[in-house]
Amino acid sequence: MPETSDIGWDPETGSLIREGVEGILNPNDKNALEAALQIREQHGGVITALSMGPPQAEDALKEALSMGVDKAILLNDRIFAGSDTLSTSYALSLAIKKIQNVDLILCGKESWDAMTAHVGPQVSELLNLPQLTYATEITIHNNSVTIKQKLEDGFKILASSFPALITVEKEINQPRIPSMESIMNAYRDKEVQVWTNEDLGADKTHFGLKGSPTQSRKVYIKKVHKGKVAILEGKPDEIAKNLIQLLKQKGLC
Amino acid sequence: MSTGNIQEYNGLWVFVEQRDGTPAQVSLELLGKGHDLAEKLGVDVTAILIGHNVSEIAEELIFYGADRVIIADDPIIKDYRTETHTEIIAEQVFKEKPDILLIGATCLGRDLAPRVSARLNTGCTADCTELDIDKEMRLVVATKPFFGRDLMADIICPFHRPQMVTVRPGVMELKNQDRKRQGELIYIDVNLKEENIKVKVLETVRSVSDSISLEEADKVIAAGMGVGNKEGFEMVKELAKLLGAQVGTTSLPVDEGWISEDKKIGQTGKTIRPKLYIGCGVSGAIQHSAGMINSELIIAINTNPKADIFNYADYGIIGDINEIVPALIKGLRAIKG
């Protein structure tokens, strides 16, 4: 995901210009990585961090490597640029098929920028996997996984067999902060594999602006202006008296 | 790969979320909005209702704007599960080819909608704040806020059907029921086998809350970073108590741990439309205002005369909440004895 302090958009296509924006790890994805690392500590296994994005997303994957994942793969190809969530999920699902023998896919609940929370469920569908969303706890059993699913006004305990996809809430854990040494190691010794569309063997027409079902027609800044505000002035006691009077007139107190 | 003959797709559908036979309010809000959009296109509104012992609410859905209700009623779909609901919706969509499908962006809806969109190979626009129809193109135009700033995007789904959209609770107005409306009830067969469903619901726990939810409250007092600390909320809570209001907040106090997340109003929280909103030390940036701009009467108290909130407040007080709020508490106590 790009940092949001300096973004632009292309008025021709209406799409966000993400080039030249520094790639950072989505905060919610750190929770997913931490959950994966904790599962590996208890049950073993190999963790692959997978992301799709512009070349600078490699920095985010270096961060994942410094947290302790075993492998990192970046899906990067010019034809991926401008892909919407479904088209992104399609590329990710092909990559997961190529990785092979994946038992568990962990995702952050949603990205910090668009916040659609689409990619987890869409990848599950494209891989025909059970989806367990909004996890605040994950328990691994011999042949199944259970999660505590956070809902608006309570929770559910859901169980499924493997392989499965889980999206995690931020309260599931406190992501570890990599040491300076592990950051140095990640940059010096560890490599982010880059896979292009050729590696995925995908149908090109699925990607980019043209391959995406949803298209932004217009991106614009919206300032909310309702009208002129009436300022209440005076000493605090006078203001309070006038405001209470006003609320009384309107039947609000 | 776009949808084949998109001209075949017709009508607007609303997925109705229900729990123990009570429809979610967001579904009723969407039936009302859907009714307006369908009128512009000259098409019918269909509600799709899934659960067990749910047929009693079908009539209510018609009163709120549905012309037809498709009902799937079976013990196997008593609990919501992504797989079962996706299966039923997809089967009906393949059969009937609706042009538009609206889903409430609740936890359930946000789990279901993207899965359905991937099954149907169509686009879904998440968390829209406005919906309209481009009559010439016969397309849904879905407006959504972006990037935690005052950036908006108008999204369309030109070549895939149905055009899917999710909308958060409270964003669309709940219309009045029209108890004279009539409609058609369509019962469909459910052919799902438990052994084919991968996810099992082992337990469901609902926390019982005795306070009115923010979305339902007539009066809301929001406390922002201006309250300074956790204790600052106590003062605001006292004022709320005297006014019979609920307390809400913005993002940062939640991140600071001063107040629980369910009190957050805005893009990443609740959307409210109370009769009275008082912002105490709230700057009112778009992340917050997106969730409260439709309040009837907006009163803002802030030390910074340039705070965004004064651009849309009805009444403003430029001052320190640590002086104004205690004065209000004193004044209200005096009149209440």
HADDOCK unambig.tbl for C-alpha pairs under 7 A between the chains (distance, minus, plus):
assign (segid A and resid 4 and name CA) (segid B and resid 147 and name CA) 6.53 0.50 0.50
assign (segid A and resid 86 and name CA) (segid B and resid 118 and name CA) 6.58 0.50 0.50
assign (segid A and resid 113 and name CA) (segid B and resid 146 and name CA) 6.83 0.50 0.50
assign (segid A and resid 113 and name CA) (segid B and resid 147 and name CA) 4.55 0.50 0.50
assign (segid A and resid 113 and name CA) (segid B and resid 148 and name CA) 6.75 0.50 0.50
assign (segid A and resid 114 and name CA) (segid B and resid 146 and name CA) 5.87 0.50 0.50
assign (segid A and resid 114 and name CA) (segid B and resid 147 and name CA) 5.91 0.50 0.50
assign (segid A and resid 116 and name CA) (segid B and resid 126 and name CA) 5.44 0.50 0.50
assign (segid A and resid 118 and name CA) (segid B and resid 114 and name CA) 5.17 0.50 0.50
assign (segid A and resid 121 and name CA) (segid B and resid 111 and name CA) 6.64 0.50 0.50
assign (segid A and resid 121 and name CA) (segid B and resid 114 and name CA) 5.81 0.50 0.50
assign (segid A and resid 121 and name CA) (segid B and resid 115 and name CA) 5.10 0.50 0.50
assign (segid A and resid 122 and name CA) (segid B and resid 114 and name CA) 5.59 0.50 0.50
assign (segid A and resid 122 and name CA) (segid B and resid 115 and name CA) 5.12 0.50 0.50
assign (segid A and resid 122 and name CA) (segid B and resid 118 and name CA) 5.38 0.50 0.50
assign (segid A and resid 125 and name CA) (segid B and resid 115 and name CA) 5.81 0.50 0.50
assign (segid A and resid 125 and name CA) (segid B and resid 118 and name CA) 6.25 0.50 0.50
assign (segid A and resid 125 and name CA) (segid B and resid 119 and name CA) 6.52 0.50 0.50
assign (segid A and resid 126 and name CA) (segid B and resid 118 and name CA) 6.76 0.50 0.50
assign (segid A and resid 130 and name CA) (segid B and resid 198 and name CA) 6.15 0.50 0.50
assign (segid A and resid 130 and name CA) (segid B and resid 199 and name CA) 6.39 0.50 0.50
assign (segid A and resid 133 and name CA) (segid B and resid 111 and name CA) 6.88 0.50 0.50
assign (segid A and resid 151 and name CA) (segid B and resid 107 and name CA) 6.05 0.50 0.50
assign (segid A and resid 152 and name CA) (segid B and resid 107 and name CA) 6.72 0.50 0.50
assign (segid A and resid 153 and name CA) (segid B and resid 206 and name CA) 5.67 0.50 0.50
assign (segid A and resid 153 and name CA) (segid B and resid 207 and name CA) 5.63 0.50 0.50
assign (segid A and resid 154 and name CA) (segid B and resid 205 and name CA) 5.44 0.50 0.50
assign (segid A and resid 154 and name CA) (segid B and resid 206 and name CA) 4.19 0.50 0.50
assign (segid A and resid 154 and name CA) (segid B and resid 207 and name CA) 5.02 0.50 0.50
assign (segid A and resid 155 and name CA) (segid B and resid 204 and name CA) 6.07 0.50 0.50
assign (segid A and resid 155 and name CA) (segid B and resid 205 and name CA) 5.33 0.50 0.50
assign (segid A and resid 155 and name CA) (segid B and resid 206 and name CA) 6.48 0.50 0.50
assign (segid A and resid 156 and name CA) (segid B and resid 203 and name CA) 5.44 0.50 0.50
assign (segid A and resid 156 and name CA) (segid B and resid 204 and name CA) 4.40 0.50 0.50
assign (segid A and resid 156 and name CA) (segid B and resid 205 and name CA) 6.11 0.50 0.50
assign (segid A and resid 157 and name CA) (segid B and resid 201 and name CA) 6.09 0.50 0.50
assign (segid A and resid 157 and name CA) (segid B and resid 202 and name CA) 5.30 0.50 0.50
assign (segid A and resid 157 and name CA) (segid B and resid 203 and name CA) 4.99 0.50 0.50
assign (segid A and resid 157 and name CA) (segid B and resid 204 and name CA) 6.56 0.50 0.50
assign (segid A and resid 158 and name CA) (segid B and resid 199 and name CA) 6.68 0.50 0.50
assign (segid A and resid 158 and name CA) (segid B and resid 200 and name CA) 5.71 0.50 0.50
assign (segid A and resid 158 and name CA) (segid B and resid 201 and name CA) 4.74 0.50 0.50
assign (segid A and resid 158 and name CA) (segid B and resid 202 and name CA) 5.70 0.50 0.50
assign (segid A and resid 159 and name CA) (segid B and resid 199 and name CA) 5.65 0.50 0.50
assign (segid A and resid 159 and name CA) (segid B and resid 200 and name CA) 5.22 0.50 0.50
assign (segid A and resid 159 and name CA) (segid B and resid 201 and name CA) 6.55 0.50 0.50
assign (segid A and resid 159 and name CA) (segid B and resid 202 and name CA) 6.89 0.50 0.50
assign (segid A and resid 160 and name CA) (segid B and resid 198 and name CA) 5.76 0.50 0.50
assign (segid A and resid 160 and name CA) (segid B and resid 199 and name CA) 4.72 0.50 0.50
assign (segid A and resid 160 and name CA) (segid B and resid 200 and name CA) 6.43 0.50 0.50
assign (segid A and resid 161 and name CA) (segid B and resid 198 and name CA) 6.74 0.50 0.50
assign (segid A and resid 206 and name CA) (segid B and resid 1 and name CA) 6.63 0.50 0.50
assign (segid A and resid 213 and name CA) (segid B and resid 122 and name CA) 5.90 0.50 0.50
assign (segid A and resid 213 and name CA) (segid B and resid 123 and name CA) 4.66 0.50 0.50
assign (segid A and resid 213 and name CA) (segid B and resid 157 and name CA) 5.55 0.50 0.50
assign (segid A and resid 213 and name CA) (segid B and resid 159 and name CA) 6.64 0.50 0.50
assign (segid A and resid 213 and name CA) (segid B and resid 160 and name CA) 5.97 0.50 0.50
assign (segid A and resid 214 and name CA) (segid B and resid 123 and name CA) 5.09 0.50 0.50
assign (segid A and resid 214 and name CA) (segid B and resid 124 and name CA) 6.96 0.50 0.50
assign (segid A and resid 214 and name CA) (segid B and resid 155 and name CA) 6.51 0.50 0.50
assign (segid A and resid 214 and name CA) (segid B and resid 156 and name CA) 5.67 0.50 0.50
assign (segid A and resid 214 and name CA) (segid B and resid 157 and name CA) 4.50 0.50 0.50
assign (segid A and resid 215 and name CA) (segid B and resid 155 and name CA) 5.54 0.50 0.50
assign (segid A and resid 215 and name CA) (segid B and resid 156 and name CA) 5.42 0.50 0.50
assign (segid A and resid 215 and name CA) (segid B and resid 157 and name CA) 6.19 0.50 0.50
assign (segid A and resid 216 and name CA) (segid B and resid 153 and name CA) 6.26 0.50 0.50
assign (segid A and resid 216 and name CA) (segid B and resid 154 and name CA) 5.63 0.50 0.50
assign (segid A and resid 216 and name CA) (segid B and resid 155 and name CA) 4.35 0.50 0.50
assign (segid A and resid 216 and name CA) (segid B and resid 156 and name CA) 6.30 0.50 0.50
assign (segid A and resid 217 and name CA) (segid B and resid 154 and name CA) 5.50 0.50 0.50
assign (segid A and resid 217 and name CA) (segid B and resid 155 and name CA) 5.71 0.50 0.50
assign (segid A and resid 217 and name CA) (segid B and resid 156 and name CA) 6.61 0.50 0.50
assign (segid A and resid 218 and name CA) (segid B and resid 153 and name CA) 5.61 0.50 0.50
assign (segid A and resid 218 and name CA) (segid B and resid 154 and name CA) 5.20 0.50 0.50
assign (segid A and resid 219 and name CA) (segid B and resid 151 and name CA) 6.98 0.50 0.50
assign (segid A and resid 219 and name CA) (segid B and resid 152 and name CA) 5.63 0.50 0.50
assign (segid A and resid 219 and name CA) (segid B and resid 153 and name CA) 4.29 0.50 0.50
assign (segid A and resid 219 and name CA) (segid B and resid 154 and name CA) 6.45 0.50 0.50
assign (segid A and resid 220 and name CA) (segid B and resid 151 and name CA) 5.70 0.50 0.50
assign (segid A and resid 220 and name CA) (segid B and resid 152 and name CA) 5.30 0.50 0.50
assign (segid A and resid 220 and name CA) (segid B and resid 153 and name CA) 6.34 0.50 0.50
assign (segid A and resid 221 and name CA) (segid B and resid 150 and name CA) 5.55 0.50 0.50
assign (segid A and resid 221 and name CA) (segid B and resid 151 and name CA) 4.54 0.50 0.50
assign (segid A and resid 221 and name CA) (segid B and resid 152 and name CA) 5.94 0.50 0.50
assign (segid A and resid 222 and name CA) (segid B and resid 150 and name CA) 5.52 0.50 0.50
assign (segid A and resid 222 and name CA) (segid B and resid 151 and name CA) 6.14 0.50 0.50
assign (segid A and resid 222 and name CA) (segid B and resid 152 and name CA) 6.42 0.50 0.50
assign (segid A and resid 223 and name CA) (segid B and resid 150 and name CA) 6.63 0.50 0.50
assign (segid A and resid 224 and name CA) (segid B and resid 311 and name CA) 6.90 0.50 0.50
assign (segid A and resid 224 and name CA) (segid B and resid 312 and name CA) 6.53 0.50 0.50
assign (segid A and resid 225 and name CA) (segid B and resid 311 and name CA) 5.16 0.50 0.50
assign (segid A and resid 225 and name CA) (segid B and resid 312 and name CA) 5.10 0.50 0.50
assign (segid A and resid 226 and name CA) (segid B and resid 311 and name CA) 6.49 0.50 0.50
assign (segid A and resid 226 and name CA) (segid B and resid 312 and name CA) 4.38 0.50 0.50
assign (segid A and resid 227 and name CA) (segid B and resid 312 and name CA) 6.22 0.50 0.50
assign (segid A and resid 229 and name CA) (segid B and resid 310 and name CA) 6.30 0.50 0.50
assign (segid A and resid 229 and name CA) (segid B and resid 311 and name CA) 6.93 0.50 0.50
assign (segid A and resid 229 and name CA) (segid B and resid 312 and name CA) 6.90 0.50 0.50
assign (segid A and resid 229 and name CA) (segid B and resid 313 and name CA) 5.65 0.50 0.50
assign (segid A and resid 229 and name CA) (segid B and resid 314 and name CA) 4.91 0.50 0.50
assign (segid A and resid 229 and name CA) (segid B and resid 315 and name CA) 5.37 0.50 0.50
assign (segid A and resid 229 and name CA) (segid B and resid 316 and name CA) 6.22 0.50 0.50
assign (segid A and resid 230 and name CA) (segid B and resid 314 and name CA) 6.15 0.50 0.50
assign (segid A and resid 230 and name CA) (segid B and resid 315 and name CA) 4.71 0.50 0.50
assign (segid A and resid 230 and name CA) (segid B and resid 316 and name CA) 5.96 0.50 0.50
assign (segid A and resid 231 and name CA) (segid B and resid 315 and name CA) 5.72 0.50 0.50
assign (segid A and resid 231 and name CA) (segid B and resid 316 and name CA) 4.59 0.50 0.50
assign (segid A and resid 231 and name CA) (segid B and resid 317 and name CA) 5.73 0.50 0.50
assign (segid A and resid 232 and name CA) (segid B and resid 315 and name CA) 6.95 0.50 0.50
assign (segid A and resid 232 and name CA) (segid B and resid 316 and name CA) 6.09 0.50 0.50
assign (segid A and resid 232 and name CA) (segid B and resid 317 and name CA) 5.38 0.50 0.50
assign (segid A and resid 233 and name CA) (segid B and resid 317 and name CA) 6.87 0.50 0.50
assign (segid A and resid 236 and name CA) (segid B and resid 323 and name CA) 6.21 0.50 0.50
assign (segid A and resid 236 and name CA) (segid B and resid 324 and name CA) 5.21 0.50 0.50
assign (segid A and resid 236 and name CA) (segid B and resid 327 and name CA) 6.04 0.50 0.50
assign (segid A and resid 237 and name CA) (segid B and resid 327 and name CA) 5.40 0.50 0.50
assign (segid A and resid 240 and name CA) (segid B and resid 324 and name CA) 6.73 0.50 0.50
assign (segid A and resid 240 and name CA) (segid B and resid 327 and name CA) 5.74 0.50 0.50
assign (segid A and resid 240 and name CA) (segid B and resid 328 and name CA) 4.85 0.50 0.50
assign (segid A and resid 240 and name CA) (segid B and resid 331 and name CA) 6.59 0.50 0.50
assign (segid A and resid 241 and name CA) (segid B and resid 331 and name CA) 6.43 0.50 0.50
assign (segid A and resid 253 and name CA) (segid B and resid 243 and name CA) 6.10 0.50 0.50
